[in-house]
Amino acid sequence: MPNTNIIVAQSGGPTSAINSSLAGVIQKAIESNIKIYGSFYGIEGILNDEIVLLNNQFQKQKDIEDLKYTPAMALGSCRYKLSNSKKEFDIIINRFKQYNIGYFLYIGGNDSMDTVDKIAKYFKEINLDIKVVGIPKTIDNDLILTDHTPGFGSAAKYIATTITELIRDISIYNIPSVTIVEIMGRNTGWLTLAAGIPFFLNGLQPEIICIPEVPFCEKDFIKRIRQGITNNTPIIAVVSEGLKNKDGSYLGEDCKTGLVDRFGHTYLSGVGKYLENLVKKNIECKVRSIELNLMQRCSAHLSSKTDLDEAFNIGYDGLTNALKDKTGIAMVYNRISSSPYNITTSYVDVDLIANKEKKVPDKWLDIYNPKIQKEILDYILPLIKGNISIKKNEFDLPIYKIINKTL
Amino acid sequence: MPNTNIIVAQSGGPTSAINSSLAGVIQKAIESNIKIYGSFYGIEGILNDEIVLLNNQFQKQKDIEDLKYTPAMALGSCRYKLSNSKKEFDIIINRFKQYNIGYFLYIGGNDSMDTVDKIAKYFKEINLDIKVVGIPKTIDNDLILTDHTPGFGSAAKYIATTITELIRDISIYNIPSVTIVEIMGRNTGWLTLAAGIPFFLNGLQPEIICIPEVPFCEKDFIKRIRQGITNNTPIIAVVSEGLKNKDGSYLGEDCKTGLVDRFGHTYLSGVGKYLENLVKKNIECKVRSIELNLMQRCSAHLSSKTDLDEAFNIGYDGLTNALKDKTGIAMVYNRISSSPYNITTSYVDVDLIANKEKKVPDKWLDIYNPKIQKEILDYILPLIKGNISIKKNEFDLPIYKIINKTL
């Protein structure tokens, strides 16, 4: 008798949509009458046997719905980089045998796709019939071979909404002022482009948008700020956390905490603060910096319905493909058209995606060009469309679905 | 013929509800068939003649509704401290004569009530028949003689919702970590109490809540963090921006920018960052700090319906009282009962409110006491209740009402 059960786990940084993909996987498993296990803390839960049967906790459609609207990872996460040691693979294989696992679904970013790739290849090598499928997620939108990533649309919606509100806030005084808003994006500027939406849509000028793909020039930045605050205008500069100097070094090296995670990424912080000080040194006016911080990846109350629905489908379709004996694949979105917006899900070999990074395309770097701004709007706006209605308690605070670790 | 027109202005820091009070004033003026002018940038617009007729811009009920849901100040703001010079009063008096003003409504915090008080007293002194009424607002909830302030409920709702979401986000890793969330509150901890709501409601432990009313003790803080992160638990500490040491000095003096506004307040920043460094120095674990920053006062998409409705009514009633020849008063809320929640608006002499500050009461400083937590919930929860539906464009981004300065 073949191994028939499913195991699913989540990995990397949270998004508002990653639980929606989990909900899609669970939905498909339940429809297919298959046992589905959840591993807590990503691959680490498989290594450490922190595994729970999910079927019992999702007996009602309402449970699936509630999970769909819950931010962050209901199964927890990890940033564990799988070694290529036989010992570690053996633990995984034994664990899968223990739970009679035939299908492993891993929801995560490009680091997690590396884990999917390694496990799928090893299983093929040793002729082990367990299917391994990667479901993408990342607010950063930096995975290649997919039109966009699940989670990006909701983060983009939070950012565009918040910038719209901040514009109202900073416009109240009739004095020149500079507000620097720091947005997530270690090496790519996708989310910072979303911060441009309120400007692009309303033809507001001046806007200052700095992304990692364009080497930062102190002189240009100060010049643009100076132009902006003429006529007592308050201005907003939106900047990616990972801005780089012309020599490729990160801006404000000394603002960094110096911590490095297990994939070798340096934790960045403080580009906003760095630029705040830079402006203060050069221009006499009110300057503040704002970091949108974790709110941009967990503000589920502002999720994009399009994003959550798509994330659900890509999870559902991922398991569908695994059950059709596909393995070593990552699910992707293909855009059929922007207007009307229409996408399909399909898949690619996961090794084509793992450890690769999609940058903002060169032609979009001409960001102050209205034609380019229109192209950016055409790309992002469909992804943020649609509002969701989260479950609230009697005081109108959100209630989120918790998966019990010990059931 | 008596002076019959109305002038209204807004002052101090923004809230999500201050435009709702403005909408209430405009609504009453229009119902009463009286000309109403708006002064841009608070009292400065009166001094500098930046005044616009509002009736034309609010001909439809929809215009009033849209204004109600718009964050920050549609008429702009100022932090101008009125001198007591005859020269300045003369400019104001002449401006009021120029526009045939009989009623002046000023919406603002305790500094603005000082302006109301000065002008009302001067007018009485010289027997000038112009009524002056203050409409309170401040997210800080620090005005005395009122149950709470317009704007507090919406800020509290943003904070409680965001903390609920952040708890999900920081809980994903199975490692000890400390997240410090810095919340507005220069001298009072009202908003930081709101950050406790998700903990109080769910009996989550441990919670660390630090407010300016309780002298900060480094040793206690570190001890509490140490207790919290046992068992690999991620914890959140919520702290007011204006934490003070036992000697009354602000925490992390060297984190301050050193800027002082015209009322002598020092601009604070960086208590979160200061505590982040303090924890890092003492405990080996992941530490981050998050500043909720301007979002807590301008996130109109998360406004409390109760707050906006009350703010509208207090504006409406403020003008009603002015038209009944009341002057030198500030409007206030009186709570009749918490369950069912019921308040009325009334008024007090503005000099009783101006320049005074309502602190969190002494008996509530025993904040880890469940009985006290219940009292805090009874007080705050009714204020955050009810969701609003803001106007959105076709891409589901908010559209806000703009008052045209030049019409």
Chai-1 contact restraints between the chains, C-beta under 6 A:
chainA,res_idxA,chainB,res_idxB,connection_type,confidence,min_distance_angstrom,max_distance_angstrom,comment,restraint_id
A,P14,B,D169,contact,1.0,0.0,6.0,A-B,restraint_1
A,P14,B,I172,contact,1.0,0.0,6.0,A-B,restraint_2
A,Y41,B,N174,contact,1.0,0.0,6.0,A-B,restraint_3
A,P71,B,E165,contact,1.0,0.0,6.0,A-B,restraint_4
A,P71,B,R168,contact,1.0,0.0,6.0,A-B,restraint_5
A,A72,B,R168,contact,1.0,0.0,6.0,A-B,restraint_6
A,A72,B,D169,contact,1.0,0.0,6.0,A-B,restraint_7
A,A72,B,I172,contact,1.0,0.0,6.0,A-B,restraint_8
A,M73,B,I172,contact,1.0,0.0,6.0,A-B,restraint_9
A,G76,B,I172,contact,1.0,0.0,6.0,A-B,restraint_10
A,S77,B,I172,contact,1.0,0.0,6.0,A-B,restraint_11
A,A160,B,L397,contact,1.0,0.0,6.0,A-B,restraint_12
A,T161,B,L397,contact,1.0,0.0,6.0,A-B,restraint_13
A,T164,B,L397,contact,1.0,0.0,6.0,A-B,restraint_14
A,T164,B,P398,contact,1.0,0.0,6.0,A-B,restraint_15
A,E165,B,P71,contact,1.0,0.0,6.0,A-B,restraint_16
A,E165,B,C298,contact,1.0,0.0,6.0,A-B,restraint_17
A,E165,B,S299,contact,1.0,0.0,6.0,A-B,restraint_18
A,E165,B,A300,contact,1.0,0.0,6.0,A-B,restraint_19
A,L166,B,L294,contact,1.0,0.0,6.0,A-B,restraint_20
A,R168,B,P71,contact,1.0,0.0,6.0,A-B,restraint_21
A,R168,B,A72,contact,1.0,0.0,6.0,A-B,restraint_22
A,R168,B,Y400,contact,1.0,0.0,6.0,A-B,restraint_23
A,D169,B,P14,contact,1.0,0.0,6.0,A-B,restraint_24
A,D169,B,A72,contact,1.0,0.0,6.0,A-B,restraint_25
A,D169,B,L294,contact,1.0,0.0,6.0,A-B,restraint_26
A,D169,B,C298,contact,1.0,0.0,6.0,A-B,restraint_27
A,I172,B,P14,contact,1.0,0.0,6.0,A-B,restraint_28
A,I172,B,A72,contact,1.0,0.0,6.0,A-B,restraint_29
A,I172,B,M73,contact,1.0,0.0,6.0,A-B,restraint_30
A,I172,B,G76,contact,1.0,0.0,6.0,A-B,restraint_31
A,I172,B,S77,contact,1.0,0.0,6.0,A-B,restraint_32
A,N174,B,Y41,contact,1.0,0.0,6.0,A-B,restraint_33
A,I290,B,N293,contact,1.0,0.0,6.0,A-B,restraint_34
A,N293,B,I290,contact,1.0,0.0,6.0,A-B,restraint_35
A,L294,B,D169,contact,1.0,0.0,6.0,A-B,restraint_36
A,C298,B,E165,contact,1.0,0.0,6.0,A-B,restraint_37
A,C298,B,D169,contact,1.0,0.0,6.0,A-B,restraint_38
A,S299,B,E165,contact,1.0,0.0,6.0,A-B,restraint_39
A,A300,B,E165,contact,1.0,0.0,6.0,A-B,restraint_40
A,L381,B,F395,contact,1.0,0.0,6.0,A-B,restraint_41
A,K385,B,F395,contact,1.0,0.0,6.0,A-B,restraint_42
A,K385,B,D396,contact,1.0,0.0,6.0,A-B,restraint_43
A,N387,B,D396,contact,1.0,0.0,6.0,A-B,restraint_44
A,F395,B,L381,contact,1.0,0.0,6.0,A-B,restraint_45
A,F395,B,K385,contact,1.0,0.0,6.0,A-B,restraint_46
A,D396,B,K385,contact,1.0,0.0,6.0,A-B,restraint_47
A,D396,B,N387,contact,1.0,0.0,6.0,A-B,restraint_48
A,L397,B,A160,contact,1.0,0.0,6.0,A-B,restraint_49
A,L397,B,T161,contact,1.0,0.0,6.0,A-B,restraint_50
A,L397,B,T164,contact,1.0,0.0,6.0,A-B,restraint_51
A,P398,B,T164,contact,1.0,0.0,6.0,A-B,restraint_52
A,Y400,B,R168,contact,1.0,0.0,6.0,A-B,restraint_53
